[in-house]
């Protein structure tokens, strides 16, 4: 993968004043790590959004703060505005290239399942990421899961089935299921489901009518007391 670089600047606006940085189309951030001093910084908003789409949280970034030499970092956390869904703060983790670390890596599903295509089943995904341990240089951007092995409804893919790059060890429990194919519902099961839904609707309507009757009775009592 190409080397991803991001320029940053030391930030002096701290605390409540950190949001002032956003008026300059920058995002307040912090970079920290084992054996290094935490630094308050800011990064260009548009550049960060473009880069984060490529890097996610599992790809190393060369972060250059002002005129200092670039350091290797991972995006550890992104906070978003609750209404506009725009990043408002970023945590960067500076890594030591000689120290192993634990990272969450996304799973990408590829291929085609015979149990879905030919048997009409529904693909069920129970995990979308796994935790791995490795040196920073060996962190995979993503891990591929081939669903082509799901040929029957008895087949499943577990964490232990993953094919990992050299130097990468998965720490998520190996017996956890990643994906399987669920059988389509039979006509009898569909009929029971429809009947239960009709029953639910009828029960809700009956409850609503009962509440209306109770309110009407309460109103009549109040009118009688008033007279």
N, C-alpha and C positions, 0 to 999 in steps of 0.2 A: 504493500500500500504506500502511496505517496506520503512524504513527510508533511505533516500539518503544522503550520506555524501561526502564532498569534502574538501580536504586539500588545503590550500593556504599559500602564503608567502608574507610578506610586500615587496613592490617593491620600490626601490630607483631610478631606471632608469625612468625618467619622460620626458614628451614632446616628442621631436623627438627621444630621446634615448630609448623610450618605446619599439620600434621594436627590440632592441638588446635582449630583453627577449626571443623573438621567436627563437633565435639561440640555446637556451637551451631547446627547445621543450616545452616552456610554452607560455601561452597567457596572455598579459597584461590585467588587469581588474581593476574595482573600485567597492567598496561596500559603499553604502550610505543609508540614511533613516531618518525618522523624529526623531529629538532629538539625533542623533548620528553624530559623525564627519566622514566625508568621508575619506576613506583610499584607497591608491593605492596599489594593490596587483597583484600577478600573480598566475595562476593555471596551473597544468599539462595539456597539450593539449589533450592527449589521454584520460585521465580520464574525462575531461570536455565533450568531444564529446560523450563518452559512457553514462555519466550521463544525458546529455541534451536530448538524444534520449528517455530516460525514463520520465524525469521530464517535458520537454517542459517549458512553461512560467506560468504554473498554478499549479505546485507542489512544496511544501516547500523543501528546501535543508538545511542540517546542514553544515554550512561553518565554518571550523576551520582554523583560521589564526595563523600560527606558533604555539605557545604553549597556546594561549588564548582559553577560553572555546568556544565551537561552538555557532554560532548565526543562527537564522532562516532567510533564504533569499529566494527570488524568482529571477529567471533570467528575468531581465527587458528588456534588449536589447543585441543583438549579432550583431557585425559588421563583414562582410565577405570580404575576398580578392576578388577583381573584376574578376580575371581570374581563380584562383584555387578554389574558393568557400570554402576556409578554414576560420574558425573563427580567427579574428585578434584582437578583443577586446570584452570584456564582461562587461555589467553593472549588478551588483547585487543590489537588493533592500532589505535592512534589515527591517524586519517587527516587529511591536509591537503586541504580541499575544493577547493583550486585546483591541486592536483598530480595528474596522471594516475597510475594505478597498475594493476598486473596482478592479476587476480583469477580464481580458478577458479569457473566457473558451471555448475551442474548442467543436464543435458538432460532434458526431459520429453517423452515420446512420446505423440502424440495421433493420432486418426483410425483408419482401418481399411484394411488392405492387401488388394487383390484377389488378390494372389499367395498370400496366406495363406487367405483366406476361400473363394475359388473353386477355387484350384489345389492346396490342401492343403499348401502349403509351411510352413516354420518360420521365424519372424522371428528374425534374428540381430542382436544389438546389440553393437557392438565398442567403442563409447565411451559413457560415462555423464556426461561433463563436457568442457568446453573451457576454454581460457585466453583471457581477453579483456583489453584495455587500454582504460581510459576514466577520466573524472573520477569521483570517489566518488558524486556525485549521480546519475550515469548507470548505475551498476552494476545490471544486471538480476537479479532474484531467481532467475530460471530462463530457459532458452531452449527454445522449443517446437520439436519436430521432427514434422512431419506425415508419417506413414508411408503416407498415402493415395496417394502418388506411386509406391509400389512395386506396380506392376500386373503385372509379369512377373518371371521369375527373373533376367533380365538387368539389371533396374533396381537402383540403389543410391543411397544418400544420403551425400554427402561433407560435410566441414566447409565447403567453399566454397558449398554449397547452403543454408546456414543464413540465415534472415532475421533480421538483427540490428537492435536499436533504434538510433535516431539517436545518434551520438557514441560508439558502441561498435565497437571493432575487434578481431576475433578474431586471436590470435597462434598458435593451434594450426595446424599445417600443413594447408593447404586441401585437399590430395589424400587425406587420411586418410578412410577409410570409417567412417561412423557406423552405418549399418544396411543390411541386404539380406535377401532371402528365399532360403532354401536349399530346393532341390528335395526332395520326399519320396523315400525310398528305393524302388527298384523291388523286385519280388518276388525277382528274382535276387540283388540286393544283400542283401536281408533273409536269404535262404537262406544265402548265404556267411557272413554275420555269425553266424547261428545255428550253422553248422558250425564256425566258428573258436572260438566260445565253448565248444562241446562238446569241441573239441580241447584247449583250454586246461584245462578241467576234468579231462580224461583225463590230460593231462601232469602236472598237479598231483598227481592221485591216484597215478600211477605213481611220481613222485618221493617221495611220502610212503611208499609201500610199500617203495621201495628203501632209504630211511633206516631204516625199521623192521627190514628184513633186516640192514642193516649193524650196528645196535645189538644185534640178537640174536646176530650172529656175534661181536661184541666181547665180549658177555657170556659166550659159550661158551668163548672163548679165556681169559678171566680165570678162569673156573671150572677149566679144564684146568691153568692155571699154579698155581692154589691147591692142587690135589691133587698 
